């Protein structure tokens, strides 16, 4: 087993690495201040950027995070579960509040990452999200394909949607900047400039 840690406090919680023991933090790469800081025994993760995958726990595997705070608050449950595995986060704070999400591909500044509420972005899976603030306010949502600047950015929940275009399926916020959509947004197709502003 191997690991690479470059940067102050990168992978600092890793205490033991078993050469032939796959459970002890092997095959991880952390580059950047506090990258993979809390990792103890997770494996097969790549974190590049300040605080990337900072809180990754024992069950977090096969994740790639590139960018400041990308996947920063990811945790997980058990090694046998699908939680917090197989995610790719690319961009400043991409997937930052994705705590127990799985097999998501997220590309873009603040995509899938609402920066002021830790209850957001906790359980979604199998999403492909590309664009600045794409599905930014998400709480739960699975199997969405979202492409575009602020596409679905103000939706709280949504599954099985195909959305492409500038601010497509945007959603609405209340006076406290919380999404009004909390239960809907399922199996819609919205393509085009501001298509289906919910």
N, C-alpha and C positions, 0 to 999 in steps of 0.2 A: 504494500500500500504506500501511496505517496501523497504529499500535500505541498502547496506553495502558499506562503503567507508573506505579503509585502505591505508595509504600512503600519503606522502606530496602532497598536491594539487590534490589528487584524487577526482573527482566529485566536484571540487571547485565552478563551476558555478551554481550548483543546489541551488536555493534560496527558492523554495516552494515545498512542497510535500503534496499533498492532500490524506488523508487516503482513501477516497472513490472516488478519482478523478484519473482516469487512464491516464490522459494527463499530469500529473505533476511529471515526473521522478520516477515513482514507479517501484518496482521490478527490480532494477538494482544492479549489484555487481561490484565494482571497487577495485582492489587490486594492488597497485604499484604506484610509483611516476608518476603523471600526467595521470593516467589511467582515461578515461572518463572525462577528465578535463573540456571540454566545453559543457558537457551535461546539458541541461536545462529542457527539458520535454520529452525526449525519454524514452522508457520503455522496459523492458524485455531484457536487455543486460548484458553480463558478460564479463568483461575485466580484465585480470590478466597479469601484466607485465608492465614495464616502458613504458609509453606513449601508451599503448594498447587502441585502439579506442579513441584516444586523441581528435579528432575533431568531434566526433559523434554529430549530430544535432537532431532537434526535430523529424524528420521522421525516424530515425534509430531505428529499432525494431528487436528483436529476433536474435541478433548477438552474437556470442561467439568468443572471441579473446584471445589466450593464447600465450604469448611470447613477447619479447622486440619489440615494434613498430608494433605489429600485428594489421592490420586494422587501422593504425595510422591516415591516412588522409581521412577516410570515412566522407562524409558529407550527402547529401540527398536533397530532394526537399520538397514534401508534405507528410503528414501523410497518405493520401489516395493512394499514388503511391507505386509501388513495389520497388522503388529505395532504395538501402542500407538496405535491410531487409533479414533476414534469412541466413546470411553468417556464416561460421565456418572457422576460421583462426588458425592454430596451427603451431608454429615455429617462429624463429627469423625473424622479418619483413615480415612474411607471409601476403600477401594481403596489404602491407603497402600503396601502391598508388591506391588502389581500392576505388575510391571516390564515385561513385554511382552504384556500382555493386550489384547484388542480387542473393540470393540462390546459392552461390558458396561454395564448400567444398575444402579447400586449406590446405595441410599438407606438410611442408618442409621448410628448411632454404632458405629464399629469393624466395620462390615459389610465382609466380604472384606478384612480387614486384621489379620493377626496381628502384634502389635507387638514380638515379640522374636526373630523368626527370618526373615532375609532370603531364605531359600530358599522361603518360602511365597508363594502368590499371584503366580506368575510367568508363567503361560502360558494362563490360561483365557480363553474367548471366548464371546460370544453368551449371556451369563447375565443374568437379571433377578433381583436380590436386594434385598429390601425387609425391613428389620427390624433391631433392635439385634443386632449380632454375627452377622447372617445369613451362613452359610458362611464364618465367620471364619478357620478354619484351612486353608482351601483351598490346595492346591498346584497341581493341575491339575483342570480341570473345564469342560465346555462344555454349553451349551444347557440349563441348569438354570433352573427357575422356582421361586423360594423366597420365601415370605412368612411372617413371624412372628418373634417374639422368640426369638433363639438357634436358629432353625431351621437344621438342618444345620451348626451352629456347630463341632462337633468332628469333622467329616468331613474327611479329607485329599484324597480324590479323589471325583469323582462327575460323571456326565454324563447328560443326558436325564431328570433327575428333576423331578417336580412335587411340591412340598412346601409345605404351608400349615398353620400352627398353632403354638401356643406350644411350643417345643423339639421340634418335629416332626423326625423322622429325625436326632436329636441326634448320635449317634455316641458314642464313648468315648475317654478320654485315658488314657495310661499314667502311671506315677509321676512322670515328668518333664514332664508336661503336653503330650505329643506324641500326636497321634491314633493310635489302634490301626488305624483304617481307612486303608490305604495303597494298595489296589488295586481296591476294589470300589465299590459304590454307583451302579449304572447302571440307568436306566430304571425307577425306582420311583415309585409314587404313595403319598404319605403325607399324609393330611389329618385334622387334629384335634389336640386337646391331647395332646402327647407321643406322637403316632402314630409307630409303627415306630421305637422307640428301638433303634438298631443296636448 
